[in-house]
Amino acid sequence: MRSSEQIKAEIEEKFGFFPPFFSPAEQNPQVLENLWQQTVCAYVNNPLSPLFKEKLAAYLSRYCAIPYCMICHSCSLRPLGVRAREVLNLLEAPPPDQRDINAHLQVLADHSEQLAVLSNWNSTIEESLLICAVFISLEGEVADYYRTQLRHLLGTVNYQHLVSFIAYVKTCHVWMEAHPEVAHTADKRAIEHFSFLLEDEPELADFFHHYWERIKRERQNWAEQRAAIAERQQHEAALRQSEERLSLALEAAHMGRWDWDILTNKVFHSVTTEAHFGFTPGSFGGSYESFLASVHPDDRQWLHQAVTQAVQAGADYEIEFRVIWPDSSIHWVASKGQVYYDKTGKAVRMTGVTMDITERKQAEVALQKSEERFRFLAESIPQQVWIAQPNGELSYVNQRVLD
C-alpha cells in the first residue's frame, strides 16, 4: 500500500495543488487511496465533458449541507467560460419535475444518433441531459422509468459513466458533511475565482450564504408535493378499482354507462352504451348534440325536454326512447341518470346508465297484437268466452256472456 505522502504527491501532480477535500484522510492512507481512486475513475478520467461534469456537480452540491463542493465546482465553471450570472441561474433553478423530464427525454430521443459518442454532444443535448441527470439523482422510485429510458437512449456504457459520476458526487457530499471543518477558502479553485464570481454577480454571495435555508424549504415543499401526489394516486387507484367493479357489474347486467360534462359539453360513452346506439367502440360522437342526433326524430323533442327538466329542476331522469342505428334499423334504449351540482347550485355533470330494451319492446308489441287478435276472435264468435282467476274472479268476459 502506498503511503499518504505518495498519494498526496500524485494528487498535487494531477491538480497542481492538494485540494482540502482530501485533507481529513491524510492520516489514513487506505481511506485517502480510496477517495483518490474514486476521484480518478469517476471524475478525472470520466469521458463526460468537463463543462457538463462541473455544472452537474455544482447543482447537485446545493443539496449538501456543507458549501465546499458547490462553491469549488462553481468556481471551476468560470475558467470554462461560464459567467457569474449563469452560475447563479444554474444554482437557483428549481429541481425538474416529470413534465420537464418528458420534454427533455424527447429532445434526447430526437438526437439519439448523436448520443453514442460523448464528444458529439452539443449544448442542446447537454442541457437536456443535465436536467435528466438531476432528476434521476434526486428522485427515488419515481425516477425508475426515466432511468430505464435514459439508459436506453445513452447506451449502457455512456449511462454507466453518467451514474458513476452522480454516485461520486453523492460520496463527496457524505464525506464533506462528515468533515464540516474543511473550508473552501483554502481550495485553489476558490482562491483564484471565488472573489471574481462575487464581484461579477453580487447576488451569488447572498445565495451561498442562505442556500441551505432555501434548500430546506424547497425540500419541505417537495415532500408536501410528494405526499399530495401519493394521496392523489391512492384516491385515483381506489377510484379505478371502484370503476372497474362498476364496469364489471354493468357488463354482467348488459348495461352501459355515460357521463356528460355539462360545462364542456363533452360526453363519455362506454363501449356497451355505444353498442346500444349501434356504434363500434370509439365511433360515437363525444357531444350532447351527437347523442340527440341518434335519437328517433319522434322522440327527440320530449327526450330533450326531460333532460332539460332534470338539469334545471333536479328532477328524476328515467326514460325509454327509440334510437336509429347507422344501418337505419330502429332500437329501444332505456336510460336513467342523475345530475350533479357545484357549491353554487350550478349543474356541472350528469351521469347515468343505458340498457337495450329492444327485445322487451318487441315482446310487448307481440303480446299486444296477440291480445288484440284474441279479443277480436272472442267478440266475433257466438260462444260465451270468459277468463277466471284462481279465486273465482272473472277478469274477462265477451259480449255473449253479458248478453
Secondary structure in CASP SS format (residue, H / E / C, confidence):
PFRMAT SS
TARGET T0000
AUTHOR 0000-0000-0000
METHOD secondary structure of the structure
MODEL  1
M C 1.00
R C 1.00
S C 1.00
S H 1.00
E H 1.00
Q H 1.00
I H 1.00
K H 1.00
A H 1.00
E H 1.00
I H 1.00
E H 1.00
E H 1.00
K H 1.00
F H 1.00
G C 1.00
F C 1.00
F C 1.00
P C 1.00
P H 1.00
F H 1.00
F H 1.00
S H 1.00
P H 1.00
A H 1.00
E C 1.00
Q C 1.00
N C 1.00
P H 1.00
Q H 1.00
V H 1.00
L H 1.00
E H 1.00
N H 1.00
L H 1.00
W H 1.00
Q H 1.00
Q H 1.00
T H 1.00
V H 1.00
C H 1.00
A H 1.00
Y H 1.00
V H 1.00
N C 1.00
N C 1.00
P C 1.00
L C 1.00
S C 1.00
P H 1.00
L H 1.00
F H 1.00
K H 1.00
E H 1.00
K H 1.00
L H 1.00
A H 1.00
A H 1.00
Y H 1.00
L H 1.00
S H 1.00
R H 1.00
Y H 1.00
C C 1.00
A C 1.00
I C 1.00
P C 1.00
Y H 1.00
C H 1.00
M H 1.00
I H 1.00
C H 1.00
H H 1.00
S H 1.00
C H 1.00
S H 1.00
L H 1.00
R H 1.00
P H 1.00
L H 1.00
G C 1.00
V C 1.00
R C 1.00
A H 1.00
R H 1.00
E H 1.00
V H 1.00
L H 1.00
N H 1.00
L H 1.00
L H 1.00
E H 1.00
A C 1.00
P C 1.00
P C 1.00
P C 1.00
D C 1.00
Q H 1.00
R H 1.00
D H 1.00
I H 1.00
N H 1.00
A H 1.00
H H 1.00
L H 1.00
Q H 1.00
V H 1.00
L H 1.00
A H 1.00
D H 1.00
H C 1.00
S H 1.00
E H 1.00
Q H 1.00
L C 1.00
A C 1.00
V C 1.00
L H 1.00
S H 1.00
N H 1.00
W C 1.00
N C 1.00
S H 1.00
T H 1.00
I H 1.00
E H 1.00
E H 1.00
S H 1.00
L H 1.00
L H 1.00
I H 1.00
C H 1.00
A H 1.00
V H 1.00
F H 1.00
I H 1.00
S H 1.00
L H 1.00
E C 1.00
G C 1.00
E H 1.00
V H 1.00
A H 1.00
D H 1.00
Y H 1.00
Y H 1.00
R H 1.00
T H 1.00
Q H 1.00
L H 1.00
R H 1.00
H H 1.00
L H 1.00
L H 1.00
G C 1.00
T H 1.00
V H 1.00
N H 1.00
Y H 1.00
Q H 1.00
H H 1.00
L H 1.00
V H 1.00
S H 1.00
F H 1.00
I H 1.00
A H 1.00
Y H 1.00
V H 1.00
K H 1.00
T H 1.00
C H 1.00
H H 1.00
V H 1.00
W H 1.00
M H 1.00
E H 1.00
A H 1.00
H C 1.00
P C 1.00
E C 1.00
V C 1.00
A C 1.00
H H 1.00
T H 1.00
A H 1.00
D C 1.00
K H 1.00
R H 1.00
A H 1.00
I H 1.00
E H 1.00
H H 1.00
F H 1.00
S H 1.00
F H 1.00
L H 1.00
L H 1.00
E H 1.00
D H 1.00
E C 1.00
P C 1.00
E H 1.00
L H 1.00
A H 1.00
D H 1.00
F H 1.00
F H 1.00
H H 1.00
H H 1.00
Y H 1.00
W H 1.00
E H 1.00
R H 1.00
I H 1.00
K H 1.00
R H 1.00
E H 1.00
R H 1.00
Q H 1.00
N H 1.00
W H 1.00
A H 1.00
E H 1.00
Q H 1.00
R H 1.00
A H 1.00
A H 1.00
I H 1.00
A H 1.00
E H 1.00
R H 1.00
Q H 1.00
Q H 1.00
H H 1.00
E H 1.00
A H 1.00
A H 1.00
L H 1.00
R H 1.00
Q H 1.00
S H 1.00
E H 1.00
E H 1.00
R H 1.00
L H 1.00
S H 1.00
L H 1.00
A H 1.00
L H 1.00
E H 1.00
A H 1.00
A C 1.00
H C 1.00
M E 1.00
G E 1.00
R E 1.00
W E 1.00
D E 1.00
W E 1.00
D E 1.00
I C 1.00
L C 1.00
T C 1.00
N C 1.00
K E 1.00
V E 1.00
F E 1.00
H E 1.00
S C 1.00
V H 1.00
T H 1.00
T H 1.00
E H 1.00
A H 1.00
H H 1.00
F C 1.00
G C 1.00
F C 1.00
T C 1.00
P C 1.00
G C 1.00
S C 1.00
F C 1.00
G C 1.00
G C 1.00
S E 1.00
Y H 1.00
E H 1.00
S H 1.00
F H 1.00
L H 1.00
A H 1.00
S C 1.00
V E 1.00
H C 1.00
P H 1.00
D H 1.00
D H 1.00
R H 1.00
Q H 1.00
W H 1.00
L H 1.00
H H 1.00
Q H 1.00
A H 1.00
V H 1.00
T H 1.00
Q H 1.00
A H 1.00
V H 1.00
Q H 1.00
A H 1.00
G C 1.00
A C 1.00
D C 1.00
Y E 1.00
E E 1.00
I E 1.00
E E 1.00
F E 1.00
R E 1.00
V E 1.00
I E 1.00
W C 1.00
P C 1.00
D C 1.00
S C 1.00
S C 1.00
I E 1.00
H E 1.00
W E 1.00
V E 1.00
A E 1.00
S E 1.00
K E 1.00
G E 1.00
Q E 1.00
V E 1.00
Y E 1.00
Y E 1.00
D C 1.00
K C 1.00
T C 1.00
G C 1.00
K C 1.00
A E 1.00
V E 1.00
R E 1.00
M E 1.00
T E 1.00
G E 1.00
V E 1.00
T E 1.00
M E 1.00
D E 1.00
I C 1.00
T H 1.00
E H 1.00
R H 1.00
K H 1.00
Q H 1.00
A H 1.00
E H 1.00
V H 1.00
A H 1.00
L H 1.00
Q H 1.00
K H 1.00
S H 1.00
E H 1.00
E H 1.00
R H 1.00
F H 1.00
R H 1.00
F H 1.00
L H 1.00
A H 1.00
E H 1.00
S H 1.00
I C 1.00
P C 1.00
Q C 1.00
Q C 1.00
V C 1.00
W E 1.00
I E 1.00
A E 1.00
Q C 1.00
P C 1.00
N C 1.00
G C 1.00
E C 1.00
L E 1.00
S E 1.00
Y E 1.00
V E 1.00
N C 1.00
Q H 1.00
R H 1.00
V H 1.00
L H 1.00
D C 1.00
END
